[in-house]
């Protein structure tokens, strides 16, 4: 099963590399790479991902990376725990490269100031958008206005940066992603554990929101993502075939499956990165096979995740039984929490069964997120009908009282 996840991840790489190819920012991520060597060329060999580190060095020196859409070589894939051990090594190497890039160890004409500038600009823009959404509150028109400004500015910036010589600026964004993606595991714990547990146990949602802005907006975002994927599929046809859409779902599965690996790599990669910078340590040594130990962390994590989500679903059912369905302030959080917990169980079900039982029967739905948001939209429609009935009942009560007074 994990081998199939690895193979389908290759389709995701085809998506990603076709996008990066537009700005000449394709980086080496394996042996299937050709280098155009020139006088004075040297590999960056101090990290566990020497191929990616060398790509960064070359791109920062003003060169480009290009993706070739043809199968020219075949390699030996890693299976199950060996594959998970490789994921741990890749992530650990990315952490090492992060410290080299941001604190003077990465060579090139641009230097580390480029990474700091891109990081600050990215965080600043996204932070301003999120802060504006918080200020907008329940003002629907202001929220839609902020969304419009966000998409217009992003589209304009993308057109400007992909035109002529400014395309190189987007390369820096690609390099930033290569050296910071492992930090994405931090919100994974919140979305997979903290949020569904809180909603299922307490019957409340831990943040303020306006349902009829949040759910349609999120559904629109999913739809926009799907349209973008369809567009990229036209760019990435190999041998007359487009990438399979299920690869996106598989990549989402691996995101949550490998969460403990990225967390552990952040710690170990930081330690080795410090030794590289301060003590000139060579941390490039690694082995391809026979080191599946990190896979045990994934097994323990998946057992914990499935167990706690099962408890969450049970708690939500008990809560609905005790509170009843008439009180929407409790019913909706319980139901949303149960759906969220079930969604995560569906996402990790296949890898969990393969690693723990050695076999599986697939129950993961291809359009799990689509179904999730459709259910929420249906709930919203029911709530709206209930709200309309409550309002009509209130008006009829007021009218009766007025007649009694007269």
N, C-alpha and C positions, 0 to 999 in steps of 0.2 A: 504493500500500500504506500509506504513512504517513498519507495522507488517511483511509483506512479506520480506522487506529489512532486518529486524532483523533476520528472520528465515534463509534467505540465507546467512547472515553474519556468522551463525553458521557453514556453510560449509567452509567458509574462516578460521574459528577457527580450523577446522579439518585439513586444509592444514598446518596452522601455527604450531599447536601442534604436528603434525607428524614430522615436521622438528626439532622442539625444543626437541622432545623426543630423538633424536639421540645423544644429549649431556647432557641429564638429566636436562634440563632447563625449564620444563613445570611449569608454575606458575598458581596459583589458580585465576580464574576470574569469580567466582560465587559460588553458593551453592553446585554445583555438584562436591564436592571435599572430599577426605578422608585424614586425617592427621595421621601419625604414631607418637603418642605422646611419649616422653621420659621424664625422670626426669629432672626438670629444664626448661622444655619447657614453653615459654610465647609468647602469641600473640602480634604482633605489632599493637596497637589499636589507635594510635594517628591521623591517617589520615582517609579520607573517603573511601579508598579502603584498608581496613584492611587485606583482604585476600591476595591481591598482595603484600602488604608490609610485611606480615608475610612470604610469599614465598621467598621474597628477603632475609630476615633475615636468613631463613633456608638454602638457597643455598649458601649464603656467609659463612655459618658455615661449609660447606663441604658436605652437604646432596644433594640428587638428587630429581627431580620431574619427574614423569612418567605419560604418557597419556594412558588411558585404552580405547580401541576401542569398547565400548559396551554401549548401551542405558540402563541405570539403574534407571534413575529418570526423572521425567517431572516437569517443573515449570510453573508458570503463567506468560505469556509474557506481556510486556508493549506495549501499542499501541500509535501511533502518538505522541502527545506532551508529554505524560508521558515517552515514550521511549527517546525522545530528551532530556528531563530533566535528565534522567539517564545517557545519553552520557555526558552531562555537568558535572554531579557529578563524573563520572569516570575520565574525563579529569582533573577536579579540583583536585581530589585525586592524580592523577599522577604528577601534578605540586607540590603538597605538598611533595610527595615521592621524587621528584627530589631534593628539598632543603634538605631533611633529608639525602639523600644518598651522596650528594656532600659536605655537610658542617657538618658532624660529628654526625648526629642524627640517622643514620642507624647502628644497632649493627651487629656484626659478626666478624669472625677472620680476614677478609680482610680489612675492614674499607673503608673509603671514597677514599683513595688513589687509590684503584682499579678502581673506576669510572673515576677518572681524567686520569689515565694512558690509559685506553681503549679509552676514548674520544679523547685524544691527538693523539694516534696512528691511530685511524680511520680518524680523520680530516686530519692528516699529510699525510697519504697515498693517500686519495682521492684528497687532495689539490695538491699533487705532480703530480698526473695523469692529473688533469684538467690544471695545469700550463704547463705540457709537451704538452698537446694538443694545447694550445694557441701558444706555441713556434713553433709547427709543421706547423701551418698555412695551406697553400694549398698543402703542400708536402704529396701526397697521400701515398707514401711508408712509410714515417715516421709515419703517422697517423696509418696505419695498423700495423706497428711495435710496436707502443705504446699499441694498443689494444691487440696484441699477448702477450706482456710482462704483461699486466694487467691480462689477463685471466690465464696465466701460473702461475703467482705469487699467484693469488687468489686460484687457484685449488691446488697448492702445499701447501699453508697455510692451506686450508680446510682439506686436507688429513692428514697433520701433526697434526693439532689441534684435529681432531676426532680420533686419534690413541692413545690408552692407556690413561695414566694419563693426557695428555695435553688437553683432551676434556673439562675439567673444564674451560679452558680459554675462550671457546666460550660461556659458560654460562654467563660470564660477559658482552658479547656483547648483549645477550638477555636482561639482566637487564638494560643495557644502553638504549636499544630500548624502554623498558617499561616506562622509566622515561624521555624520550625526544621526543616521537612521536608527541606531541602536537605542537612542533615547526615547524612541517611540514606545518602548515597553513600559514606561512609567504610566501613561494613561491606560495601558492594557489592563493593569491590575484594577484600576478604578472601574472601567466599563465592565469587566468580566466578573469581578468579585464584589467590590464595595457598593456600587449602585444597585444591582439587582437584590443584593442581600438587604440593603437598607429599605428598599421599597416593599419587598416581600415580608419583612419582619415588622415594619412599623405602619404600613399602609399609607405612606405619604411619600411625596417626591421632594428631594432635598434642595430644590431650587425653584425660583419663581419663573413661570412661563405662561404664555397665552396660547392655549391649545390650538386655536384656529389660525395661528401664525406659525407655530413651531412645526406641527405635523405637515401641513401643505408645503411649507418651505423646505423641510427635510425631504419630502417626497419629490419635490421639484429638483432638489439637488441630486437625488438618486437618478432621476430621469436624465438630467444634464450629463451626469457621469456616464450613463449608458450610451447617450448619443456621441460623446467623445470617444468612447471605446469603439463604437461602430465606425467612426471616421478613421481612427488609427488602424483598424483592421484592413482598410483599403491600402494603407501604406506598407503593410507588412506581409504581403502575399509571397509565399515561398513555394515553388513548384506548383503553382496554381491553387494553393490552399491558404486560407486565412487562419489565424490562430483561433483555437477553441475558446469560447467564452468561459467554459468551466474552469479554465486556468486562473481566472480572477478569483473565483471562489476558493480554489485550492491555495492560492497565495494568502487569502484571508485566514484559511485554516492554519497555515504554517506560521502566520504572524502570532497567533495565540498559542500554538503548540510550542514554539521556540522562545516564548517569553522568558523562562528562567535562564536559558542559555545567554540571551542578550544581557540579562541582569548580572550574571556571573562574569561575563566577558568585560563588562564595564569596570568591575573591580580589578580583575586580573590584568586587563589591558592598560589600566591606569598605572598600576604598579610597574609593569614592564616598560610603559612609555616614559615613566620617570627615569628608569635606569638608562634608557636609550639617550635621553636628553642630557642627563647629568653625568652619567658614568660611561657614555659612549658604548653601551651594551648592544650586542648583536642579538636580536630577538627573532631572527628569521627561521630558526629551526622548527620543523614540523614533519609529521608523517601522515601519509594518506589513509592507511588502513590499520586496523587493530587497536584503535583507541576510541572505543565506543562508550567509555565511562560517562561522559556528559549526557548520554541518552538516558541514564538512570534518573537524572534530575527531571527530565521530561516526563518519564513514567510517573514519578511521585507527584509532579505538578498536575498531570491530567487526572490522576485518581482523586486528588484534592478538589480539582475544579468540577468534575462530574458529581462528586459527592455533595459539595456545597450547593451546586445548582439544583440537585435533586431535593435537598432540604429546603431550598428557597421556594421551589414550586409547591412542595407540601405545605409550607408555612402560608403561602398565598391562598391556597385552597381552603385551609382552616380559617384564615382571616376572613375570607369571603363568606364562609359558612356562618361564622359568628356575627359578622356585621350585617350580612344580607346584601342584596343588590340594589336596594333603594337609595342608599347613601352613596352618591357618586364620588364624594370627596375621599372615600375609602375604597370603593369598588374599583375605580379607575387605576389608582396606584398599585393595588394588588394585582390587577389584571396585566398592567404594563410590566410590572416586575416579573410576573410568571412568564410572560411572552419573552422577555429579555433573557431570563434564565434558560428557557427552552431553546432559544436561538443559539446560545453559546454551547449547549449540549449538542445540538445538531452540527455545529461547526467542527467540534473536536471529536465527534463520535467515532469516525473511521480510524483516525490515528490512534485514539485511545484503545480501541478494540484490537488493532493490529499489534500494538506494543505490549498490551497487557494479556490478551487472550490468544494472540497469534492468528486470528481470523476475524472477519467482519461481514456484516450484511449492511450494505449502504442504505442509510435513511436520510442522508444529507440532501436537501432540496437545492436544486440549481438556482432557483430564484428566491432563496430564503428571505433576503432583505426586502425584496419586492412584496412578498406575502405579508411580511411584518408591517410595512407601512400601509398596505391596503387595509389590513385589520384595524390599524389605528385610525385611518380615515373613516372606516365604517363606524367605529366607536364614536368618532366625532359627529357623524351624521345622526346617530342615535341620541347623543347628548343634546344636539341642536333641536331635535324633535321634542325631547323631554323638556328642554328650556322653553320651547314655544308653547307647550302645553301648560307649563307652570305660569308663563306670562299671561296666557289667555284665562287661566283660572284666577289669577290675581286681579285682572281687569274685571272679570265677571263678579268677583267678590266686592270690589270697590263700587261697581254699578249697583249691586244689591243694597249695599250700605247707604248709598246716596238716596235710593228710592225709599228706604226705611226712614231716613231723616226727614225727607220731604213729606 
